[in-house]
């Protein structure tokens, strides 16, 4: 996707106790990005932009999920998609 793509971040339980739910949540987010980009992107303030998904495994741990979300928002300046 182009450099001007909107980057959305997500914490997902891809390992551990909640792996099956996390994998499904990630697949849903990936489908949303694919569908949106296939339709030409999304419109923001009169400009059409594509989407890019950045995701990390929170290992089914609340403290790890907090670290991941903090990293996504504060260090990467991404919007966050909740699992």
C-alpha positions as CSV (number, residue, x, y, z in Angstrom):
1,X,0.0,0.0,0.0
2,X,1.1,3.6,-0.6
3,X,3.0,5.6,2.0
4,X,-0.1,7.6,2.7
5,X,-2.0,4.5,3.8
6,X,-3.8,4.7,7.2
7,X,-2.0,2.3,9.5
8,X,-4.3,0.5,12.0
9,X,-2.8,-1.5,14.8
10,X,-4.1,-4.4,16.8
11,X,-3.1,-6.6,19.7
12,X,-4.3,-10.2,19.1
13,X,-3.9,-13.3,21.1
14,X,-2.2,-15.4,18.5
15,X,-0.7,-17.8,21.1
16,X,-1.8,-19.0,24.5
17,X,-5.2,-19.5,26.1
18,X,-7.2,-17.3,23.8
19,X,-5.4,-18.2,20.5
20,X,-8.5,-19.3,18.6
21,X,-10.3,-16.1,19.4
22,X,-7.3,-14.0,18.5
23,X,-6.7,-15.7,15.2
24,X,-10.4,-15.1,14.3
25,X,-10.1,-11.4,15.3
26,X,-7.0,-11.0,13.2
27,X,-8.6,-12.7,10.2
28,X,-11.6,-10.3,10.5
29,X,-9.3,-7.3,10.6
30,X,-7.4,-8.6,7.6
31,X,-10.6,-9.1,5.7
32,X,-11.7,-5.5,6.5
33,X,-8.4,-4.2,5.2
34,X,-8.6,-6.3,2.1
35,X,-12.2,-5.4,1.4
36,X,-11.6,-1.7,2.0
37,X,-8.5,-1.6,-0.2
38,X,-10.2,-3.6,-3.0
39,X,-13.0,-1.0,-3.0
40,X,-10.4,1.7,-3.5
41,X,-9.7,2.6,0.1
42,X,-11.6,4.8,2.6
43,X,-12.5,8.4,2.4
44,X,-11.0,10.7,5.0
45,X,-11.5,14.5,4.9
46,X,-12.2,14.3,1.1
47,X,-9.2,12.2,0.4
48,X,-9.2,8.4,-0.4
49,X,-6.6,6.4,1.4
50,X,-5.7,2.8,1.6
51,X,-5.4,0.8,4.9
52,X,-2.4,-1.1,6.3
53,X,-2.7,-3.4,9.3
54,X,0.1,-3.7,11.9
55,X,-0.5,-6.5,14.5
56,X,1.4,-8.1,17.4
57,X,0.8,-11.2,19.4
58,X,-0.2,-10.4,23.0
59,X,0.3,-14.0,24.0
60,X,-3.2,-14.1,25.7
61,X,-1.7,-11.9,28.5
62,X,-3.4,-8.7,29.7
63,X,-0.1,-7.1,30.6
64,X,1.4,-7.9,27.2
65,X,-1.7,-6.6,25.5
66,X,-1.3,-3.3,27.4
67,X,2.4,-3.1,26.3
68,X,1.4,-3.8,22.7
69,X,-1.3,-1.2,22.6
70,X,0.9,1.3,24.3
71,X,3.6,0.7,21.7
72,X,1.1,1.0,18.8
73,X,-0.3,4.3,20.0
74,X,2.6,6.1,21.6
75,X,5.6,4.9,19.6
76,X,4.0,4.1,16.2
77,X,1.2,6.7,16.4
78,X,-1.3,4.2,15.0
79,X,-5.0,4.0,15.6
80,X,-5.9,0.9,17.6
81,X,-8.4,-1.9,16.7
82,X,-9.7,-3.7,19.7
83,X,-9.8,-7.5,19.6
